Amino acid sequence: MFEFTSELWSFMRERKKFWLLPIVTVLVLLGSLIVLTQGSVVAPFIYTLF
């Protein structure tokens, strides 16, 4: 996972594609939210936010 992150960062730095950083961050946050809500105790509290 660290290798993928470093490759992505070097790609964005070399090609000046820093606009990708917010998109990747939001995708990671939404993905982790989906993983956390699958069969956890926190799920009812997260569903009330949406």
Secondary structure in CASP SS format (residue, H / E / C, confidence):
PFRMAT SS
TARGET T0000
AUTHOR 0000-0000-0000
METHOD secondary structure of the structure
MODEL  1
M C 1.00
F H 1.00
E H 1.00
F H 1.00
T H 1.00
S H 1.00
E H 1.00
L H 1.00
W H 1.00
S H 1.00
F H 1.00
M H 1.00
R H 1.00
E H 1.00
R H 1.00
K C 1.00
K C 1.00
F C 1.00
W C 1.00
L H 1.00
L H 1.00
P H 1.00
I H 1.00
V H 1.00
T H 1.00
V H 1.00
L H 1.00
V H 1.00
L H 1.00
L H 1.00
G H 1.00
S H 1.00
L H 1.00
I H 1.00
V H 1.00
L H 1.00
T H 1.00
Q C 1.00
G C 1.00
S C 1.00
V C 1.00
V C 1.00
A H 1.00
P H 1.00
F H 1.00
I H 1.00
Y H 1.00
T C 1.00
L C 1.00
F C 1.00
END
